[in-house]
Amino acid sequence: MPRYLVERTFPDGLGLPTNAEGAKGAAGIVSNNAQEGVTWIHSYVTPDRKKTYCIYDGPTPEAIRSVAARNGVPVDRITEVRVLDPYFLY
């Protein structure tokens, strides 16, 4: 399954709180994603919460865009990526 970096901008800041309400929202996102074979691996969030860099596995960029629209989250750019870490020679 291809892996993608999904860049998003939230002009007013990401509105996903780190409490039970946020957990419920994240579970809904995960459920919607599964309907198109998309898996949210993890995300990086800037300190001001206005940009996120999310790692996803999914069949196509179009599938990721489709679930993003269903989840009501923006997509600035989707880039296919591969893992490279400092231990690849060992």
Secondary structure, DSSP 8 states (H G I E B T S, - for coil): --EEEEEEE-TT-----SSHHHHHHHHHHHHHHHTTT-EEEEEEE-TTSSEEEEEEE-S-HHHHHHHHHHHT---SEEEEE----TTTT-
